[in-house]
Amino acid sequence: STIKTSDGSTSRSSSDSAKEEEKTSVVVESTPNRPSLLSFNFGVEMSNCVDSMDKYTCITKTGNRGIFKTVKVTYRCCHGFVRDGQGCSKIELRSMSETLEHLEATTEFLNFVEEAKLIDTINAGNVTMFAPTNEAIEEYI
């Protein structure tokens, strides 16, 4: 789960999940160029890869004999895991109430949740919560 506060800070919480990576491939082919009397045969391959916290995407474009292909491969970590140098590693996730306590700027909101007896509800699953800061609650009240 991800919590976003009104001051823009974020924090993650959730239950455990599998450590597998997903792989997606998309291949697009274009039609060959028109034949000509003089034919030159050469191959070209260009790759552009981007590595981020949660995924690795590599786009490779190849051309040979007038046939062009684009292959996009994406490896994405499952929820609760982050990419490291060799794949996906598990990250420590907190329950939603622990995350709200850790943020400290949302203690008033957490008090309201406890008074309404909703702690079990917010800790029940993978959710995103927009939590107001203590300052925002004070301005509202």
VOMAR-49794 format. One line per field, with one value per atom (N, C-alpha, C): residue in three letters; x, y, z; chain; residue number from 0. Coordinates in nm, 2 decimals. Layout:
N
resn <- c(ALA_...);
c1 <- c(X_...);
c2 <- c(Y_...);
c3 <- c(Z_...);
chain <- c(A_...);
resi <- c(NUM_...);
END
This chain:
141
resn <- c(SER_SER_SER_THR_THR_THR_ILE_ILE_ILE_LYS_LYS_LYS_THR_THR_THR_SER_SER_SER_ASP_ASP_ASP_GLY_GLY_GLY_SER_SER_SER_THR_THR_THR_SER_SER_SER_ARG_ARG_ARG_SER_SER_SER_SER_SER_SER_SER_SER_SER_ASP_ASP_ASP_SER_SER_SER_ALA_ALA_ALA_LYS_LYS_LYS_GLU_GLU_GLU_GLU_GLU_GLU_GLU_GLU_GLU_LYS_LYS_LYS_THR_THR_THR_SER_SER_SER_VAL_VAL_VAL_VAL_VAL_VAL_VAL_VAL_VAL_GLU_GLU_GLU_SER_SER_SER_THR_THR_THR_PRO_PRO_PRO_ASN_ASN_ASN_ARG_ARG_ARG_PRO_PRO_PRO_SER_SER_SER_LEU_LEU_LEU_LEU_LEU_LEU_SER_SER_SER_PHE_PHE_PHE_ASN_ASN_ASN_PHE_PHE_PHE_GLY_GLY_GLY_VAL_VAL_VAL_GLU_GLU_GLU_MET_MET_MET_SER_SER_SER_ASN_ASN_ASN_CYS_CYS_CYS_VAL_VAL_VAL_ASP_ASP_ASP_SER_SER_SER_MET_MET_MET_ASP_ASP_ASP_LYS_LYS_LYS_TYR_TYR_TYR_THR_THR_THR_CYS_CYS_CYS_ILE_ILE_ILE_THR_THR_THR_LYS_LYS_LYS_THR_THR_THR_GLY_GLY_GLY_ASN_ASN_ASN_ARG_ARG_ARG_GLY_GLY_GLY_ILE_ILE_ILE_PHE_PHE_PHE_LYS_LYS_LYS_THR_THR_THR_VAL_VAL_VAL_LYS_LYS_LYS_VAL_VAL_VAL_THR_THR_THR_TYR_TYR_TYR_ARG_ARG_ARG_CYS_CYS_CYS_CYS_CYS_CYS_HIS_HIS_HIS_GLY_GLY_GLY_PHE_PHE_PHE_VAL_VAL_VAL_ARG_ARG_ARG_ASP_ASP_ASP_GLY_GLY_GLY_GLN_GLN_GLN_GLY_GLY_GLY_CYS_CYS_CYS_SER_SER_SER_LYS_LYS_LYS_ILE_ILE_ILE_GLU_GLU_GLU_LEU_LEU_LEU_ARG_ARG_ARG_SER_SER_SER_MET_MET_MET_SER_SER_SER_GLU_GLU_GLU_THR_THR_THR_LEU_LEU_LEU_GLU_GLU_GLU_HIS_HIS_HIS_LEU_LEU_LEU_GLU_GLU_GLU_ALA_ALA_ALA_THR_THR_THR_THR_THR_THR_GLU_GLU_GLU_PHE_PHE_PHE_LEU_LEU_LEU_ASN_ASN_ASN_PHE_PHE_PHE_VAL_VAL_VAL_GLU_GLU_GLU_GLU_GLU_GLU_ALA_ALA_ALA_LYS_LYS_LYS_LEU_LEU_LEU_ILE_ILE_ILE_ASP_ASP_ASP_THR_THR_THR_ILE_ILE_ILE_ASN_ASN_ASN_ALA_ALA_ALA_GLY_GLY_GLY_ASN_ASN_ASN_VAL_VAL_VAL_THR_THR_THR_MET_MET_MET_PHE_PHE_PHE_ALA_ALA_ALA_PRO_PRO_PRO_THR_THR_THR_ASN_ASN_ASN_GLU_GLU_GLU_ALA_ALA_ALA_ILE_ILE_ILE_GLU_GLU_GLU_GLU_GLU_GLU_TYR_TYR_TYR_ILE_ILE_ILE);
c1 <- c(0.08_0.00_0.09_0.04_0.11_0.02_0.08_0.01_0.07_-0.01_0.03_-0.04_0.05_-0.01_-0.03_-0.10_-0.13_0.00_0.11_0.23_0.32_0.27_0.34_0.43_0.45_0.54_0.46_0.54_0.48_0.55_0.48_0.53_0.46_0.52_0.46_0.42_0.32_0.28_0.20_0.21_0.13_0.16_0.09_0.13_0.23_0.28_0.38_0.33_0.42_0.38_0.49_0.47_0.57_0.68_0.80_0.92_0.95_0.86_0.88_0.88_0.95_0.95_0.86_0.79_0.71_0.79_0.77_0.84_0.73_0.74_0.65_0.73_0.69_0.76_0.66_0.69_0.60_0.69_0.65_0.73_0.64_0.69_0.62_0.71_0.65_0.73_0.67_0.76_0.71_0.73_0.67_0.69_0.82_0.88_1.01_1.00_1.11_1.12_1.10_1.06_1.05_1.18_1.17_1.30_1.36_1.49_1.55_1.65_1.70_1.80_1.93_1.97_2.09_2.05_2.10_2.06_2.18_2.17_2.27_2.22_2.30_2.25_2.33_2.27_2.34_2.24_2.29_2.20_2.23_2.13_2.14_2.07_2.13_2.06_2.10_1.99_2.01_1.93_1.98_1.91_1.92_1.80_1.79_1.73_1.81_1.76_1.75_1.64_1.62_1.60_1.67_1.66_1.60_1.49_1.44_1.41_1.35_1.33_1.25_1.15_1.05_1.05_1.13_1.13_1.25_1.27_1.38_1.32_1.34_1.28_1.39_1.39_1.49_1.41_1.44_1.38_1.49_1.48_1.58_1.51_1.58_1.53_1.63_1.59_1.68_1.62_1.71_1.68_1.77_1.72_1.80_1.72_1.78_1.72_1.58_1.57_1.44_1.33_1.36_1.26_1.31_1.22_1.25_1.16_1.23_1.16_1.19_1.09_1.11_1.06_1.15_1.12_1.14_1.03_1.03_1.02_1.11_1.11_1.11_1.01_1.00_1.01_1.09_1.10_1.05_0.94_0.88_0.87_0.92_0.91_0.77_0.74_0.61_0.59_0.47_0.45_0.52_0.59_0.67_0.81_0.85_0.99_1.04_1.17_1.23_1.35_1.38_1.49_1.62_1.72_1.85_1.94_2.07_2.16_2.14_2.08_2.07_1.92_1.83_1.69_1.60_1.51_1.42_1.45_1.45_1.47_1.35_1.32_1.21_1.24_1.14_1.15_1.06_1.10_1.03_0.90_0.79_0.66_0.59_0.53_0.46_0.31_0.23_0.09_0.05_-0.07_-0.11_-0.10_-0.15_-0.14_0.00_0.09_0.23_0.29_0.25_0.30_0.25_0.13_0.08_0.15_0.18_0.26_0.40_0.46_0.60_0.60_0.50_0.50_0.49_0.44_0.43_0.35_0.34_0.26_0.12_0.08_-0.06_-0.11_-0.06_-0.11_-0.25_-0.30_-0.44_-0.53_-0.49_-0.57_-0.58_-0.47_-0.46_-0.55_-0.56_-0.65_-0.79_-0.83_-0.97_-1.00_-0.90_-0.93_-0.95_-0.86_-0.88_-1.01_-1.05_-1.18_-1.30_-1.29_-1.39_-1.38_-1.28_-1.26_-1.24_-1.16_-1.13_-0.99_-0.92_-0.78_-0.77_-0.86_-0.86_-0.89_-0.98_-1.02_-0.90_-0.83_-0.72_-0.60_-0.59_-0.48_-0.51_-0.63_-0.68_-0.62_-0.57_-0.52_-0.43_-0.41_-0.32_-0.40_-0.39_-0.47_-0.38_-0.42_-0.36_-0.44_-0.38_-0.46_-0.40_-0.48_-0.44_-0.47_-0.37_-0.39_-0.35_-0.44_-0.41_-0.31_-0.23_-0.13_-0.20_-0.14_-0.19_-0.23_-0.14_-0.17_-0.29_-0.32_-0.44_-0.56_-0.56_-0.67_-0.70_-0.60_-0.61_-0.67_-0.63_-0.69_-0.84_-0.87_-1.01_-1.10_-1.05_-1.13_-1.13);
c2 <- c(-0.12_0.00_0.12_0.23_0.35_0.46_0.54_0.65_0.78_0.87_1.00_1.10_1.18_1.29_1.41_1.51_1.63_1.72_1.69_1.76_1.70_1.59_1.53_1.42_1.38_1.27_1.14_1.03_0.90_0.80_0.69_0.58_0.45_0.34_0.21_0.12_0.05_-0.06_-0.16_-0.29_-0.40_-0.53_-0.63_-0.77_-0.83_-0.95_-1.01_-1.05_-1.07_-1.11_-1.19_-1.26_-1.34_-1.26_-1.32_-1.25_-1.26_-1.30_-1.32_-1.19_-1.20_-1.08_-1.12_-1.02_-1.03_-0.99_-1.06_-1.03_-1.01_-0.89_-0.86_-0.84_-0.90_-0.87_-0.83_-0.73_-0.69_-0.68_-0.74_-0.73_-0.67_-0.57_-0.50_-0.51_-0.56_-0.57_-0.48_-0.42_-0.34_-0.41_-0.37_-0.44_-0.40_-0.48_-0.45_-0.33_-0.27_-0.16_-0.21_-0.12_-0.16_-0.22_-0.32_-0.37_-0.27_-0.27_-0.18_-0.27_-0.21_-0.28_-0.30_-0.20_-0.22_-0.25_-0.36_-0.41_-0.41_-0.34_-0.35_-0.42_-0.51_-0.58_-0.55_-0.49_-0.46_-0.47_-0.49_-0.51_-0.40_-0.35_-0.25_-0.30_-0.28_-0.31_-0.19_-0.14_-0.03_-0.07_-0.05_-0.08_0.04_0.06_0.16_0.10_0.09_0.03_0.13_0.11_0.20_0.12_0.14_0.07_0.17_0.13_0.21_0.13_0.19_0.12_-0.01_0.00_-0.12_-0.19_-0.14_-0.22_-0.19_-0.28_-0.26_-0.28_-0.18_-0.19_-0.17_-0.26_-0.25_-0.25_-0.15_-0.15_-0.17_-0.27_-0.30_-0.29_-0.21_-0.20_-0.26_-0.35_-0.41_-0.39_-0.39_-0.38_-0.47_-0.55_-0.63_-0.66_-0.63_-0.66_-0.59_-0.47_-0.40_-0.44_-0.53_-0.57_-0.51_-0.43_-0.37_-0.42_-0.45_-0.50_-0.42_-0.40_-0.33_-0.43_-0.46_-0.55_-0.48_-0.48_-0.42_-0.52_-0.53_-0.63_-0.55_-0.58_-0.52_-0.62_-0.60_-0.68_-0.59_-0.63_-0.56_-0.64_-0.58_-0.66_-0.66_-0.77_-0.78_-0.69_-0.66_-0.57_-0.62_-0.53_-0.57_-0.60_-0.58_-0.60_-0.48_-0.46_-0.35_-0.41_-0.35_-0.40_-0.36_-0.46_-0.43_-0.47_-0.48_-0.51_-0.64_-0.74_-0.87_-0.93_-0.84_-0.89_-0.81_-0.88_-0.82_-0.87_-0.77_-0.80_-0.75_-0.83_-0.80_-0.67_-0.58_-0.47_-0.48_-0.42_-0.42_-0.34_-0.40_-0.32_-0.32_-0.21_-0.20_-0.21_-0.23_-0.22_-0.07_-0.05_0.09_0.17_0.12_0.19_0.22_0.12_0.15_0.25_0.25_0.35_0.49_0.50_0.63_0.68_0.59_0.63_0.67_0.60_0.64_0.77_0.81_0.94_1.06_1.04_1.14_1.26_1.30_1.42_1.38_1.25_1.21_1.15_1.19_1.13_1.16_1.29_1.32_1.24_1.21_1.13_0.98_0.93_0.80_0.79_0.90_0.90_0.90_0.97_0.96_0.82_0.75_0.62_0.52_0.54_0.45_0.48_0.61_0.64_0.58_0.57_0.52_0.36_0.30_0.16_0.10_0.17_0.13_0.08_0.05_0.01_-0.13_-0.22_-0.35_-0.33_-0.24_-0.22_-0.16_-0.06_-0.01_-0.10_-0.19_-0.29_-0.42_-0.43_-0.55_-0.59_-0.49_-0.52_-0.42_-0.44_-0.35_-0.23_-0.12_0.00_0.12_0.23_0.36_0.45_0.53_0.62_0.76_0.85_0.99_1.05_1.06_1.10_1.25_1.32_1.47_1.48_1.58_1.61_1.67_1.67_1.73_1.87_1.94_2.08_2.10_2.02_2.03_2.00_1.90_1.87_1.99_2.05_2.17_2.28_2.31_2.42_2.39_2.26_2.23_2.24_2.20_2.20_2.34);
c3 <- c(0.00_0.00_0.00_-0.05_-0.06_0.01_0.10_0.16_0.11_0.06_0.02_0.11_0.17_0.26_0.18_0.24_0.17_0.16_0.23_0.21_0.10_0.04_-0.07_-0.04_0.09_0.13_0.11_0.08_0.06_0.14_0.17_0.24_0.20_0.20_0.16_0.27_0.25_0.35_0.28_0.32_0.26_0.33_0.28_0.32_0.22_0.25_0.17_0.03_-0.07_-0.20_-0.26_-0.37_-0.44_-0.50_-0.51_-0.55_-0.70_-0.78_-0.92_-1.00_-1.11_-1.20_-1.32_-1.37_-1.49_-1.61_-1.72_-1.85_-1.96_-2.02_-2.13_-2.26_-2.37_-2.50_-2.60_-2.67_-2.78_-2.91_-3.02_-3.14_-3.25_-3.32_-3.42_-3.55_-3.66_-3.78_-3.89_-3.96_-4.08_-4.21_-4.31_-4.44_-4.50_-4.58_-4.64_-4.74_-4.76_-4.85_-4.99_-5.08_-5.22_-5.28_-5.36_-5.42_-5.52_-5.53_-5.62_-5.70_-5.81_-5.89_-5.82_-5.75_-5.67_-5.52_-5.48_-5.34_-5.25_-5.14_-5.04_-4.92_-4.86_-4.75_-4.63_-4.53_-4.40_-4.29_-4.17_-4.05_-3.95_-3.88_-3.78_-3.66_-3.54_-3.42_-3.32_-3.26_-3.15_-3.03_-2.91_-2.79_-2.70_-2.63_-2.53_-2.40_-2.29_-2.17_-2.06_-1.98_-1.86_-1.74_-1.63_-1.51_-1.40_-1.34_-1.23_-1.11_-1.00_-0.88_-0.89_-0.98_-0.98_-1.12_-1.22_-1.34_-1.43_-1.52_-1.62_-1.76_-1.84_-1.97_-2.08_-2.18_-2.28_-2.42_-2.50_-2.64_-2.74_-2.82_-2.92_-3.06_-3.15_-3.28_-3.38_-3.47_-3.56_-3.70_-3.80_-3.94_-4.02_-4.10_-4.19_-4.32_-4.43_-4.56_-4.57_-4.52_-4.53_-4.43_-4.35_-4.25_-4.11_-4.05_-3.93_-3.81_-3.70_-3.58_-3.46_-3.38_-3.25_-3.14_-3.05_-2.94_-2.81_-2.73_-2.60_-2.49_-2.40_-2.29_-2.16_-2.07_-1.94_-1.83_-1.74_-1.62_-1.50_-1.44_-1.33_-1.20_-1.09_-0.96_-0.91_-0.84_-0.78_-0.67_-0.62_-0.51_-0.39_-0.32_-0.20_-0.23_-0.36_-0.40_-0.48_-0.48_-0.55_-0.63_-0.74_-0.82_-0.76_-0.76_-0.72_-0.84_-0.82_-0.93_-1.00_-0.93_-0.99_-1.00_-0.98_-0.98_-0.88_-0.82_-0.72_-0.58_-0.49_-0.35_-0.27_-0.16_-0.08_0.00_0.01_0.10_0.22_0.33_0.45_0.44_0.45_0.44_0.58_0.61_0.74_0.71_0.82_0.80_0.79_0.74_0.72_0.85_0.96_1.09_1.13_1.11_1.14_1.05_0.92_0.83_0.87_0.91_0.96_1.08_1.17_1.29_1.25_1.16_1.12_1.05_0.98_0.91_1.01_1.13_1.23_1.20_1.08_1.04_1.02_1.04_1.03_1.16_1.27_1.40_1.43_1.40_1.42_1.34_1.21_1.12_1.18_1.23_1.29_1.41_1.49_1.61_1.56_1.46_1.41_1.36_1.29_1.25_1.36_1.47_1.59_1.66_1.67_1.73_1.66_1.52_1.44_1.43_1.50_1.50_1.36_1.28_1.14_1.12_1.23_1.22_1.14_1.18_1.11_0.96_0.93_0.79_0.71_0.76_0.68_0.68_0.77_0.77_0.69_0.64_0.58_0.44_0.37_0.23_0.18_0.05_-0.03_-0.08_-0.01_-0.05_-0.05_-0.12_-0.13_-0.05_0.04_0.13_0.12_0.10_0.10_0.24_0.32_0.46_0.48_0.54_0.57_0.68_0.67_0.78_0.90_1.01_1.13_1.11_1.04_1.01_0.93_0.83_0.75_0.83_0.92_1.00_1.10_1.16_1.25_1.17_1.05_0.97_0.94_0.92_0.88_1.00_1.12_1.24_1.29);
chain <- c(A_A_A_A_A_A_A_A_A_A_A_A_A_A_A_A_A_A_A_A_A_A_A_A_A_A_A_A_A_A_A_A_A_A_A_A_A_A_A_A_A_A_A_A_A_A_A_A_A_A_A_A_A_A_A_A_A_A_A_A_A_A_A_A_A_A_A_A_A_A_A_A_A_A_A_A_A_A_A_A_A_A_A_A_A_A_A_A_A_A_A_A_A_A_A_A_A_A_A_A_A_A_A_A_A_A_A_A_A_A_A_A_A_A_A_A_A_A_A_A_A_A_A_A_A_A_A_A_A_A_A_A_A_A_A_A_A_A_A_A_A_A_A_A_A_A_A_A_A_A_A_A_A_A_A_A_A_A_A_A_A_A_A_A_A_A_A_A_A_A_A_A_A_A_A_A_A_A_A_A_A_A_A_A_A_A_A_A_A_A_A_A_A_A_A_A_A_A_A_A_A_A_A_A_A_A_A_A_A_A_A_A_A_A_A_A_A_A_A_A_A_A_A_A_A_A_A_A_A_A_A_A_A_A_A_A_A_A_A_A_A_A_A_A_A_A_A_A_A_A_A_A_A_A_A_A_A_A_A_A_A_A_A_A_A_A_A_A_A_A_A_A_A_A_A_A_A_A_A_A_A_A_A_A_A_A_A_A_A_A_A_A_A_A_A_A_A_A_A_A_A_A_A_A_A_A_A_A_A_A_A_A_A_A_A_A_A_A_A_A_A_A_A_A_A_A_A_A_A_A_A_A_A_A_A_A_A_A_A_A_A_A_A_A_A_A_A_A_A_A_A_A_A_A_A_A_A_A_A_A_A_A_A_A_A_A_A_A_A_A_A_A_A_A_A_A_A_A_A_A_A_A_A_A_A_A_A_A_A_A_A_A_A_A_A_A_A_A_A_A_A_A_A_A_A_A_A_A_A_A_A_A_A_A_A_A_A_A_A_A_A_A_A);
resi <- c(0_0_0_1_1_1_2_2_2_3_3_3_4_4_4_5_5_5_6_6_6_7_7_7_8_8_8_9_9_9_10_10_10_11_11_11_12_12_12_13_13_13_14_14_14_15_15_15_16_16_16_17_17_17_18_18_18_19_19_19_20_20_20_21_21_21_22_22_22_23_23_23_24_24_24_25_25_25_26_26_26_27_27_27_28_28_28_29_29_29_30_30_30_31_31_31_32_32_32_33_33_33_34_34_34_35_35_35_36_36_36_37_37_37_38_38_38_39_39_39_40_40_40_41_41_41_42_42_42_43_43_43_44_44_44_45_45_45_46_46_46_47_47_47_48_48_48_49_49_49_50_50_50_51_51_51_52_52_52_53_53_53_54_54_54_55_55_55_56_56_56_57_57_57_58_58_58_59_59_59_60_60_60_61_61_61_62_62_62_63_63_63_64_64_64_65_65_65_66_66_66_67_67_67_68_68_68_69_69_69_70_70_70_71_71_71_72_72_72_73_73_73_74_74_74_75_75_75_76_76_76_77_77_77_78_78_78_79_79_79_80_80_80_81_81_81_82_82_82_83_83_83_84_84_84_85_85_85_86_86_86_87_87_87_88_88_88_89_89_89_90_90_90_91_91_91_92_92_92_93_93_93_94_94_94_95_95_95_96_96_96_97_97_97_98_98_98_99_99_99_100_100_100_101_101_101_102_102_102_103_103_103_104_104_104_105_105_105_106_106_106_107_107_107_108_108_108_109_109_109_110_110_110_111_111_111_112_112_112_113_113_113_114_114_114_115_115_115_116_116_116_117_117_117_118_118_118_119_119_119_120_120_120_121_121_121_122_122_122_123_123_123_124_124_124_125_125_125_126_126_126_127_127_127_128_128_128_129_129_129_130_130_130_131_131_131_132_132_132_133_133_133_134_134_134_135_135_135_136_136_136_137_137_137_138_138_138_139_139_139_140_140_140);
END
